[in-house]
Amino acid sequence: MGTLSLSSKGFIYFTLLGL
């Protein structure tokens, strides 16, 4: 469960950085 939450947060962060 924790891994999923971390993955989602990481993905969003990466998207924001890419933008």
C-alpha positions, 0 to 999 in steps of 0.5 A: 500500500505504502509503495503505491502511494509513494509511486503515485507521488513520485510520478506526479513530481516527475510530471511537474518537473518535466512540465 
